[in-house]
């Protein structure tokens, strides 16, 4: 399912504090975009706003999914449309096993129900279990986790890998990864990156939010965007990641006039 995702002049706040100052970004099917920037620049706010977090208020702008008003949809409707958010801090859900959670999520994503209602077909349990076990094996997650409560007692790395397992099962049109690499050792990082790369293709796009180059050494982005103080101030290719690693963010701020309190965008976002 091809999905064109367009953000136009998006502004948002939390309480009385403006955070997003006018975000413009277009993500086409098959593209992987990286969003980088200093702490407090608004990267995670963007992820939360896109998925309808109730603590944030949209103050202006539009988000379109194949021309449809994405912000008019409820959070569950956004997910059913094929947009997936991997959390920076995955929550624990006591009493709901990994297996039951993922089974219901896949049923809803396919538009059906356990009995095949809502115009969908009943879930093929044999195929579901096969895919679930295969993905857990790929991510080096013990099969016993299927019967454990979701994220309860999981280590930080196990939670992040479970987020990727969900993504691999749901096969979203657009995955937003909110600092999924934070707190991971190099082995877990490679597994997480491998899960993303396994989905890459014309039916999948991703927005990878990160502080660091290291995950982008394993998931090579098509486009890189730098956010500072709630705006994307510079965009480029993968060479921009290497420049940031060498020079930090100060040259970006200076080039964008941030030191003088300006928010002038230095290169047009596609």
N, C-alpha and C positions, 0 to 999 in steps of 0.2 A: 504494500500500500504506500504509494508515493505521498509525501507530505512536504509542502513548502511552508516554512515557519518564518514569519516576518514580524519584527518588533519595530515600531515607529514612534519616536519621540516619547518613549515611556518614562513617566515620572511617578515616583511613589515615595511614601513616607511611613514612619512608624510613630504613632502619636502625632505630636506637633513637629517632629524632626524630619525634614526632607532628606532623602537618601539618594534615590535615583533622580538624576538631573536632566534626563533626556537621552534614553538609550535607543540607538538605531542599529539593527542587526538583522541580516537575512541568512537563514540556514536552509540550504537546498538538500534534497535527498542525496545520500551518498557522501555528504561532506562531514568532516570532523573539524570542529572549531575549538580552540583553546582560549579561555578567558583568564587572564592573569592580572595581578595588581597588588599593591601593598595592602596590609591589614586595614580594615575599615573602609575600603574603597567602594563597597556595595555589591561585591560579587555574589555572596550568599543571599543577600536581599533580593537580587534579581531572580535567583533560583526559586526562592520562596514566593515571590510575587507571581511568577509564571505558573506556579501550581496552586495558587489561591490561598496562601496562608492567611488566616483571619486577622493576624496582628498588624498586617500591612494594608495601607490604603493607597489605591491607585489615584493619582492626582491629575493624570493626563496621558495622552498618547493612546496607541492601539497595539494589540497583538493579534495577528491574523494567522489562522491555520487553513491553508488552501482557500484564502479569502473569507473564511468564517471568523466572526468575532470570538476569539478564543477566551477573552476575559469575561464574556457573558456566561460562560459555562461554569458549572460547579466543579469542585476538585475531582470528584469521581468521574464526571463527564469528560474532563480533560484527560484523565488516565485512560478512559475507554477509547478515546480518539487516538491513542497510541503514543502519548507523551509520558515518560517515566522519569522520576526523580530518585537518584541514589543519594541518601541522606548523608550529611557530614557527621551527624550523630544519630545512628539508627536506634530506634526505640525498642524496648522490650515489651512483648505482649504475653503476659501470663495467661495460661489456660488455653492458648491456641497453638497447636503444633505446627511446625514448619510444613509438614505434608498437607495438612488441612488448609492452612493459609494459602499455600501456593496453588492447590487444587482449585479453590474458590476464585482466586485471582485470575487464573487461566480461563476458567469458565466465563467470568465476567468480561474478560478481555476479548473473548471470541464472540461475545454477544448472546451467549446462550445461558442455560441453567442446567442443574443436574439432570433434569428430566427432558431437556431439549426445548424448554419454553423460550419466550422472548424472540422467537424466530430463529434461534440457533439450534445447532445439533448437540446431542448429548456428548459429553466429554469422552474421548477414547481413553479409558483408564490405562490400558496396556501401553499405549504410546506415551501418555503422560508420565507414568512411572519410569518407563525406559529413558525418556528425556531428562527427568529429574535426577535419576541415578547417574546418568552420563555426565550431566553438568556438575553435580557434586564431585564426581570422580575427577573431572577436568580441573576443578578448583581445589582439589585435595581436601575436601570436607568429608569427614567420616559419615558413612551412610546412616549411622545411628542418629544423626542430627534430624532426620526426617521426623522422628517421634519426640523430639525435644520441643519445649515451648520456644516460640520465635524470639531469638536473641537473648533469652534469659540465661544468664551464666556464661554467655559467649565472651571470648576475649575480643579486644578491639579489632584485631585482624580477622577473626572469624565473622564478626558482624559485617565488616566491609566485604568479605568474600561472599557472604550470604546475600548482600545487596546485588552483587553481580550475578549470582545464581538466579535470583528473581528476574533480573533483566534478561538473562539468556533464555529463560522459559517464556517470558512474556513477549519477547521479540518486538520491542517498541519501534515506532517509526522515528522517534526522537528521544534520545536518552540524555538527561541532564545529570552530570556527575559532580556533586558539590563536595569538592575536596575529599573525594573517595580515597586519595593516596595518603592523606594525613595519618600519621601514626603507624604506617605499615613498614615492616622490615623489607629488605630487598627481595626475598623469596615471595612474600605475599604480594608485593608490588607487581612482580612479574606475572603472577597468577591473575590478578585483577586486570592488568593490561591485556593479558592473553584472552580473557573473556570478552573484552571490548573488541579486540581485533578479530575474534571469531565471528562477530556479527557484522563486521564491515562489509558493505556492499551497497547496491543501488537502492535497497529498501530500508536502509538504516542511516541515521545521522546522529551526531553527538555534539554536545556542548560540554567540554571538560573544564571545570573551574578548579584552578590550582595555584599555589604559590610557587611551586618548584619545577625545575626542569626535568627532574628525574623520571616522572611518569611519561613525559613527552619524549624521552629517549626510547620508550617502548611503544607508545602510541603516537605515531608521527601525524601531527595535525595538518590539515590543508590550509588553515588560516589561524592566525594568532591575533588576539585583541588585548589591548592594555586598558584597564579601567582605573581611573584615579578620581576620587571625590565624586563618585556617582555618574561619571560619563566615560564612554570609550573615547580615549584621546589619541590612540594610535592603533593601526592595523597593518598586518603584513603577513609574511610567510613564516616558515619554521626558523629562518635565520634570525627573526626577532627574539626567539627564545634564547638563542646563543648570545645575542647582544645583551640581553638582560642578565644572563648568568655572569658575563664579564663586567658589566658596568652598573648593575643595579637599576633602580627606578629614577634616580635623581635627574638623569639626562632627559628622560621622558617628561618629567614634571617641568623641567626648565624649557624644553622645546614647546610644551603645551601652554606655557605661561602660567602654570599653577602657582608658582611662587608669588606672582602678582595678583593672585585671586581670580585669574581668568580661567575660562573653561573652553578655550578655543580648540576645536578638533583639528588635528594635524593631518589626518588623511581620511578620506571618505570611506565609510564602512559600506561594504557591498550590499 
